[in-house]
Amino acid sequence: MNDETPTSPDDKPRRTAIVAEDESLIRMDIVETLTEAGYEVIAAVGDGESAVAKTRELRPDVVVMDVKMPQVDGVTAAERIGEESLAPVVMLTAFSQAELVERARDAGAMAYVVKPFTPADLLPAVEIAISRYAQITQLESEIQDLGERFETRKRVDRAKGLLQTNMGLSEPEAFRWIQKTSMDRRLTMREVADAVVDQLGGGQGKD
């Protein structure tokens, strides 16, 4: 037990998580890490099929999932979870699986962690995944067309990166800046992102 700085229930709402990892010791370690950080682990499973089913059923705030799993691998499971907009996914991968990281990102994984990892590696990735997923959900509420959603996401990501580099903002701050500018000027977030890229990125926003 961590008796140094337990998370107070008054600090923030208790987030829920599902863990999908076929190696039981690693699975238990992830569950313990998340629990000590204040998450409620509502399911822990050992294969991709169960991960998708439990995510569908329980709608957690985040899914932490290994790339390599029986029945359905983690990338395919992440694709299904992403297609149904069920939850953000953090992928666990090994150093030798670089190509799978690309596939996982294309499948919609919000963050990834390379094994072996520590709580200091895992917990920030989980927070990033939840934050990015909230941003994407906000974006997609503006846009119905799937192709437009993907293009808008790419442009907003590029604009966020430029704001982070040029204005010293964190990723959530950069997104909030785009969101607020969009509301204040009655523009879509895609229009704001294009303007940011035109100004800060040498006009490369519409390639």
Secondary structure, 3 states (H helix, E strand, C coil): CCCCCCCCCCCCCCCEEEEECCCHHHHHHHHHHHHHCCCEEEEEECCHHHHHHHHHHHCCCEEEEECCCCCCCHHHHHHHHHHCCCCCEEEEECCCCHHHHHHHHHHCCCEEEECCCCHHHHHHHHHHHHHHHHHHHHHHHHCCCHHHHHHHHHHHHHHHHHHHHHHCCCHHHHHHHHHHHHHHHCCCHHHHHHHHHHHHCCCCCCC
